[in-house]
Amino acid sequence: MTNNTEEEIKNKKDRFLPVSIVLAAILIAGAFVYKTGVNTNNITAQSSDFEADSLAAMLFATDGIQLPVRWGDLGKQLIAKGVIDADKFEAIYANRGGLTPEEKQLLYGAANGNLTINARNSGVILNLLWAFGLANKNEILENGPMTDPRYGGAGNFASTGGWTIAKGGAMDHYSKYSLVVLNSEQQKLVEAVSGGIYRPCCGNSAYFPDCNHGMAMLGLLELMASQGASEADMYKAALVVNSFWFSDTYLTIEKYLQSKGIGWQSVDPKQVLGVDFSSGSGFQNILKQIAPVQNSTGGGCSVQ
């Protein structure tokens, strides 16, 4: 159980705006007003945990990046509970060459180790974490902004209405299963970190997981917290997965930072994931100062 007071929860809710299934990008685009320029005074960290010389080197590494989080048999559990309809899941990838043996292991296996994300499987990882974040019972889903009456119910968002590969409806599984159970300190950590991680498809943090990327990020944070991850580890992993899910965005952010004399190896993940860089509005402000990088394709807020 969380120790947040009702007033604290209300304050968190009031910091965000909803993203509807159809009008997400339009509604959020003008929701925030920023000063000209982005503060980079504190963007560098004292030490680096990024082994690659550049973000591109990390994104296109042959072996991908191993995340500090174990998947275990969660895919199998999600199928058994109907959160994932395995036939529908596999059908998504049928015209793309099908799932690889490693991806099938994540879906059906019982003894998976750490997740590895790469340019090919980033959509599969997104969908698996989305399913887990949607289904795992958590205070954020039950008492956070998703359930604010102003928004007409938790079923009206891209993260719920957009999950179309379950047995039954997405809300049949919403915050229903205790797949992992957090203690009070772990819950506080997830609430704190999720409130600091934004995604460039909209203007909300993962504390308000109203799109697939937000729900998947929440799932990742819950899973990491349950396995004893630190706040720093959670931010580092979050920047890695966000960079795969929004590769052009983060390659552009890297280009912007390079123009300020800051290398990717020395960035502070917490700051880069914050509202000034990783929210939709923050990134639009960066685009006013530097031309975007367009080397890859990015997914929207639907099943990938």
Sequence and secondary structure as in RCSB ss.txt:
>XXXX:A:sequence
MTNNTEEEIKNKKDRFLPVSIVLAAILIAGAFVYKTGVNTNNITAQSSDFEADSLAAMLFATDGIQLPVRWGDLG
KQLIAKGVIDADKFEAIYANRGGLTPEEKQLLYGAANGNLTINARNSGVILNLLWAFGLANKNEILENGPMTDPR
YGGAGNFASTGGWTIAKGGAMDHYSKYSLVVLNSEQQKLVEAVSGGIYRPCCGNSAYFPDCNHGMAMLGLLELMA
SQGASEADMYKAALVVNSFWFSDTYLTIEKYLQSKGIGWQSVDPKQVLGVDFSSGSGFQNILKQIAPVQNSTGGG
CSVQ
>XXXX:A:secstr
     HHHHHHHHTT    BTTTHHHHHHTS    SS   TT B SS    SSSHHHHHT TT EEEEEEEETHH
HHHHHTTSS HHHHHHHHGGGT   HHHHHHHH S EEEEEE TTTHHHHHHHHHHHHHHB  HHHHHSGGG GG
GT GGGBHHHHT  SSSS GGGSTT B SS   HHHHHHHHHHHTT B TTSS BTTS  SHHHHHHHHHHHHHH
HTT  HHHHHHHHHHHHHHHTHHHHHHHHHHHHHTT  GGGB HHHHTSHHHHSHHHHHHHHTTS     S    
SS  
